[in-house]
Amino acid sequence: MDISIVVPVYNEEENLRPLFDRIVETMDGLGKSWELIFTNDGSKDNSLKLLKAFHEERPDVVKIVDFNGNFGQHTAIIAAFERASGNVVVTLDADLQNPPEEIVKLLEKIDEGYDCVGGYRKERNDTPGRRYASRLVNLMREKMTDIKMLDQGCMLRAYKKNIVDAIVKSRERSMFIPALAYTFAANPTDVEVEHSARNAGESKYSYYKLIRLNFDLITGFTLVPLQLFTLFGFAASIGSLALVIVLLYMRIFCEDNTHGVFTLFAVLFFLISLSMVGIGLIGEYVGRIYQVSQARPRYILRETVGFDKNGK
């Protein structure tokens, strides 16, 4: 098998028919063997019914992984990675914001010798708030980690099979697949791709989910937040010692020393707030350890369609 296309699906019934038709037209025109793996991530609408209709229409290429509930986009991709047989695996969202025709650009880069190719959206058709939030998150990730992706939010990406196999072997509970692939890749690159307005429906990522995703990204790939907090703690300790000396001087040698008391309270409140932030940060890391120690399955399958008994 030359190419596997992986598409996670969650309540995307309005987008699936045009998505499927455009993928088929693009991939059939390449003259290579290919498969299309949909992961139904607990959809409540008619998405699964449509996916099964696609399988009936093209049983030679369409395969379905059906989850028993909603386990998240990246878990849905992992489930498809575990069953993908292509030498190259391409991930694609179901909302048609990344045109399927752009898959060709990624495959051309793979043919040039790159093992991990990420799409980056030069002109995004999103709301201003989402664009600015994405830029801020990209900047934070670049400063705190060694991951230099141009656009971490774009899921139109291509990976060679050895990168996919390494991702599958990773047993992390909370993972960010593009960043994880970057750490395994020997020769990653990015290519500019088109970005369209959502064809239908609403984004499944709220701002809260985006924040949570980026907490996972930062705590999963670097210890910089803990190190920065430690350095700031040292600085705060030195500053507190200096303030104590100043207040002691005012107490002994100055007649009006009431202002020093209020200053001391202000510093105390600041240090308490800082401690709460530090506890929360440590909790993020401890929480990741706790999730891994539980050793629960990443997902529960309801059924698979188009695979053999061994899931291939």
Secondary structure in CASP SS format (residue, H / E / C, confidence):
PFRMAT SS
TARGET T0000
AUTHOR 0000-0000-0000
METHOD secondary structure of the structure
MODEL  1
M C 1.00
D C 1.00
I E 1.00
S E 1.00
I E 1.00
V E 1.00
V E 1.00
P E 1.00
V E 1.00
Y C 1.00
N C 1.00
E C 1.00
E H 1.00
E H 1.00
N H 1.00
L H 1.00
R H 1.00
P H 1.00
L H 1.00
F H 1.00
D H 1.00
R H 1.00
I H 1.00
V H 1.00
E H 1.00
T H 1.00
M H 1.00
D H 1.00
G C 1.00
L C 1.00
G C 1.00
K C 1.00
S C 1.00
W E 1.00
E E 1.00
L E 1.00
I E 1.00
F E 1.00
T E 1.00
N E 1.00
D C 1.00
G C 1.00
S C 1.00
K C 1.00
D C 1.00
N C 1.00
S H 1.00
L H 1.00
K H 1.00
L H 1.00
L H 1.00
K H 1.00
A H 1.00
F H 1.00
H H 1.00
E H 1.00
E H 1.00
R C 1.00
P C 1.00
D C 1.00
V C 1.00
V E 1.00
K E 1.00
I E 1.00
V E 1.00
D E 1.00
F E 1.00
N C 1.00
G C 1.00
N C 1.00
F C 1.00
G C 1.00
Q H 1.00
H H 1.00
T H 1.00
A H 1.00
I H 1.00
I H 1.00
A H 1.00
A H 1.00
F H 1.00
E C 1.00
R C 1.00
A C 1.00
S C 1.00
G C 1.00
N C 1.00
V E 1.00
V E 1.00
V E 1.00
T E 1.00
L C 1.00
D C 1.00
A C 1.00
D C 1.00
L C 1.00
Q C 1.00
N C 1.00
P C 1.00
P H 1.00
E H 1.00
E H 1.00
I H 1.00
V H 1.00
K H 1.00
L H 1.00
L H 1.00
E H 1.00
K H 1.00
I H 1.00
D H 1.00
E C 1.00
G C 1.00
Y C 1.00
D C 1.00
C E 1.00
V E 1.00
G E 1.00
G E 1.00
Y E 1.00
R E 1.00
K C 1.00
E C 1.00
R C 1.00
N C 1.00
D C 1.00
T C 1.00
P H 1.00
G H 1.00
R H 1.00
R H 1.00
Y H 1.00
A H 1.00
S H 1.00
R H 1.00
L H 1.00
V H 1.00
N H 1.00
L H 1.00
M H 1.00
R H 1.00
E H 1.00
K H 1.00
M H 1.00
T C 1.00
D C 1.00
I C 1.00
K C 1.00
M C 1.00
L C 1.00
D C 1.00
Q C 1.00
G C 1.00
C C 1.00
M C 1.00
L C 1.00
R E 1.00
A E 1.00
Y E 1.00
K E 1.00
K H 1.00
N H 1.00
I H 1.00
V H 1.00
D H 1.00
A H 1.00
I H 1.00
V H 1.00
K H 1.00
S C 1.00
R C 1.00
E C 1.00
R C 1.00
S C 1.00
M C 1.00
F C 1.00
I H 1.00
P H 1.00
A H 1.00
L H 1.00
A H 1.00
Y H 1.00
T H 1.00
F H 1.00
A C 1.00
A C 1.00
N C 1.00
P E 1.00
T E 1.00
D E 1.00
V E 1.00
E E 1.00
V E 1.00
E C 1.00
H C 1.00
S C 1.00
A C 1.00
R C 1.00
N C 1.00
A C 1.00
G C 1.00
E C 1.00
S C 1.00
K C 1.00
Y C 1.00
S C 1.00
Y H 1.00
Y H 1.00
K H 1.00
L H 1.00
I H 1.00
R H 1.00
L H 1.00
N H 1.00
F H 1.00
D H 1.00
L H 1.00
I H 1.00
T H 1.00
G H 1.00
F H 1.00
T C 1.00
L C 1.00
V H 1.00
P H 1.00
L H 1.00
Q H 1.00
L H 1.00
F H 1.00
T H 1.00
L H 1.00
F H 1.00
G H 1.00
F H 1.00
A H 1.00
A H 1.00
S H 1.00
I H 1.00
G H 1.00
S H 1.00
L H 1.00
A H 1.00
L H 1.00
V H 1.00
I H 1.00
V H 1.00
L H 1.00
L H 1.00
Y H 1.00
M H 1.00
R H 1.00
I H 1.00
F H 1.00
C C 1.00
E C 1.00
D C 1.00
N C 1.00
T H 1.00
H H 1.00
G H 1.00
V H 1.00
F H 1.00
T H 1.00
L H 1.00
F H 1.00
A H 1.00
V H 1.00
L H 1.00
F H 1.00
F H 1.00
L H 1.00
I H 1.00
S H 1.00
L H 1.00
S H 1.00
M H 1.00
V H 1.00
G H 1.00
I H 1.00
G H 1.00
L H 1.00
I H 1.00
G H 1.00
E H 1.00
Y H 1.00
V H 1.00
G H 1.00
R H 1.00
I H 1.00
Y H 1.00
Q H 1.00
V H 1.00
S H 1.00
Q H 1.00
A C 1.00
R C 1.00
P C 1.00
R C 1.00
Y C 1.00
I C 1.00
L E 1.00
R E 1.00
E E 1.00
T E 1.00
V E 1.00
G C 1.00
F C 1.00
D C 1.00
K C 1.00
N C 1.00
G C 1.00
K C 1.00
END
